[in-house]
Amino acid sequence: MPHGTNPTIMDGAALARRLLEETAARALRFEARVGRPPCLTAILVGEDPASMTYVRMKRARCRDAGLDSRLVQLQATSTTAEVVRIVRALSEDPNVDGILLQHPVPRHVDEREAFEAIAPAKDVDGVTARSFAAMALGLPGFSPCTPAGIMRLLDEYGVQPEGMHAVVIGRSPILGKPVGMLLLARDATVTYCHSHTRDLPSIVRNADIVVAAVGHPNLVAGSWLKPASVVIDAGYYPGGVGDVNTEEALATVGLIAPVPGGVGPMTIAMLLSQTVDAAERRAGTG
């Protein structure tokens, strides 16, 4: 694997485009068999500008890939009970294949309760406890989209986690925790690090694979990284900055998924791919 002055930069945008093309072809076949396109319904509570931008982007990708994209927009004052009622109604709607509750929701809404109202067969964003359990136990279900995208990137670049030491910096329920479980399922030895971890740099220096998902711009310095290691930057902040100091990392690593253009494009591509998966499973056409 190249390292030092000649690292390989993982092109998540190119892989995402290819995955979206495959998803569009599958959506077309599904529509021909079933008589309607696969349907992803997004629920947006309130008018948070970043969330509105994300939803618009996801809906545009749906249209490009031939999926039916619907939006249920709720007032910012909506209660937990009102959000749950909408989620349950969509879970029972036979013409809806996937449900995306855009997060974060307003603080007064119990996000976990709203997530758990999503039917497992439609949890294409992989946010419910049942989806996490299925993923951890190797049972059929849906993984959170960013971790799933990270695993696809590793596969694309021939990274075989078996026997490797993977360090995951961050333990969020939809990124850090699940990506560690997916790596463990591929026989990596996984270490989770977080805000209470002591001597983080020394732990990272022993990692063959680093997944940075901690929520701290440029936290991971180049001096922390093992030569020829694989680095996945899953952070994102305005200005195209991630959790890893990319310029420093390029002097050491063998393979890196940078910000922008690495993990980000894969997240939406996996969401659409899993929506078609859900549609095919429900219709028995997969």
DOLUMNU-841121 format. One line per 5 residues: number of its first residue (from 0); their letters; for each residue x, y, z of C-alpha. Coordinates in steps of 0.05 Angstrom, whole numbers. Example, Ala and Ser with C-alpha at 12.3 -4.5 7.8 and 13.67 -1.06 7.14 Angstrom:
0> AS> 246:-90:156  273:-21:143
***
This chain:
0> MPHGT> 0:0:0  29:68:-18  47:117:37  85:180:54  93:222:-9
5> NPTIM> 46:180:-51  -17:164:-12  -81:142:-47  -140:188:-38  -206:150:-35
10> DGAAL> -255:180:-85  -322:174:-50  -356:219:-102  -338:172:-160  -360:110:-122
15> ARRLL> -425:144:-102  -440:162:-174  -430:90:-195  -474:65:-138  -528:115:-156
20> EETAA> -526:91:-228  -535:19:-204  -591:41:-158  -626:78:-215  -624:14:-258
25> RALRF> -653:-27:-200  -707:25:-188  -727:21:-261  -732:-54:-259  -773:-50:-195
30> EARVG> -822:-1:-226  -830:-46:-287  -848:-105:-242  -890:-71:-189  -921:-12:-226
35> RPPCL> -892:43:-184  -822:68:-166  -791:55:-98  -813:109:-49  -772:145:3
40> TAILV> -810:192:49  -772:244:90  -801:277:152  -774:346:169  -794:377:236
45> GEDPA> -783:452:236  -742:494:189  -670:484:210  -630:511:150  -579:454:149
50> SMTYV> -633:401:154  -673:434:99  -611:434:55  -597:361:69  -669:341:53
55> RMKRA> -669:380:-12  -604:346:-32  -631:277:-16  -696:290:-54  -657:314:-115
60> RCRDA> -615:250:-114  -679:210:-109  -708:243:-170  -643:232:-209  -644:158:-191
65> GLDSR> -718:148:-209  -744:141:-138  -809:172:-113  -788:225:-62  -840:251:-14
70> LVQLQ> -834:302:42  -876:310:104  -859:377:135  -882:389:207  -883:452:248
75> ATSTT> -825:463:296  -876:463:352  -899:392:336  -900:347:397  -867:279:403
80> AEVVR> -935:247:399  -951:283:334  -885:262:302  -894:190:325  -964:189:296
85> IVRAL> -938:211:228  -881:160:230  -929:103:248  -977:123:192  -920:121:141
90> SEDPN> -897:54:170  -966:26:153  -971:59:84  -961:3:32  -935:53:-19
95> VDGIL> -878:78:25  -815:35:24  -767:77:65  -774:128:120  -723:182:136
100> LQHPV> -734:224:198  -685:282:187  -645:294:250  -634:330:294  -706:344:312
105> PRHVD> -725:403:357  -701:392:429  -771:383:458  -783:323:412  -760:255:438
110> EREAF> -718:235:378  -707:163:402  -782:152:412  -795:179:342  -741:135:312
115> EAIAP> -768:73:346  -836:85:312  -805:69:245  -821:-1:221  -756:-41:216
120> AKDVD> -771:-61:144  -772:14:126  -715:38:170  -669:52:110  -629:103:151
125> GVTAR> -613:49:202  -631:90:263  -675:43:305  -651:-1:362  -677:-62:324
130> SFAAM> -634:-44:264  -573:-35:308  -585:-103:341  -595:-137:273  -530:-106:248
135> ALGLP> -491:-126:311  -518:-197:308  -508:-205:233  -583:-211:219  -621:-180:160
140> GFSPC> -633:-106:168  -606:-38:150  -542:-6:173  -536:69:185  -518:100:119
145> TPAGI> -451:133:135  -421:70:167  -448:28:109  -416:78:61  -350:72:98
150> MRLLD> -350:-3:90  -365:3:15  -306:50:8  -260:1:44  -284:-54:-3
155> EYGVQ> -274:-11:-64  -201:1:-46  -186:-70:-28  -179:-59:47  -191:-124:84
160> PEGMH> -203:-108:158  -190:-180:180  -136:-180:233  -126:-104:230  -129:-58:290
165> AVVIG> -185:-8:277  -192:53:321  -258:89:320  -256:159:349  -328:175:369
170> RSPIL> -386:134:396  -449:165:368  -507:116:358  -511:127:282  -437:132:265
175> GKPVG> -383:113:315  -417:54:349  -444:21:286  -381:29:244  -343:-6:300
180> MLLLA> -393:-63:299  -388:-70:223  -312:-72:228  -316:-124:283  -361:-166:239
185> RDATV> -306:-165:187  -257:-192:239  -220:-128:256  -197:-115:327  -236:-53:346
190> TYCHS> -219:1:397  -269:55:412  -242:123:434  -282:183:459  -277:246:501
195> HTRDL> -256:208:563  -202:167:529  -133:177:560  -73:189:515  -112:186:450
200> PSIVR> -52:199:404  -15:137:429  -76:93:415  -85:122:345  -11:110:329
205> NADIV> -23:35:336  -83:35:288  -82:3:219  -150:35:205  -173:100:236
210> VAAVG> -245:124:232  -250:195:257  -322:212:277  -311:254:339  -339:322:320
215> HPNLV> -276:363:330  -245:399:270  -173:378:253  -167:339:318  -126:282:288
220> AGSWL> -56:307:273  -10:274:223  39:256:279  -16:212:310  -20:166:249
225> KPASV> 17:102:235  55:99:169  14:67:113  -49:67:155  -120:75:127
230> VIDAG> -155:138:150  -230:152:142  -250:223:160  -324:223:177  -327:294:204
235> YYPGG> -353:355:167  -352:429:183  -362:492:142  -305:505:94  -294:432:78
240> VGDVN> -257:414:142  -261:346:176  -237:313:240  -168:298:209  -114:347:190
245> TEEAL> -111:322:119  -50:361:97  -9:330:154  -40:261:144  -20:259:71
250> ATVGL> 53:256:92  43:191:129  -18:150:110  -27:98:55  -100:111:41
255> IAPVP> -146:167:62  -219:186:52  -214:262:60  -264:318:70  -295:336:23
260> GGVGP> -306:281:-28  -296:219:15  -350:194:61  -401:248:49  -425:229:-21
265> MTIAM> -430:156:1  -481:171:55  -536:193:8  -518:139:-43  -526:85:11
270> LLSQT> -593:115:33  -621:108:-37  -592:39:-47  -622:15:18  -689:45:-1
275> VDAAE> -689:2:-64  -667:-58:-21  -728:-45:24  -775:-39:-35  -749:-104:-66
280> RRAGT> -754:-142:0  -825:-118:14  -848:-136:-57  -809:-201:-60  -772:-179:-123
285> G> -701:-175:-96
***
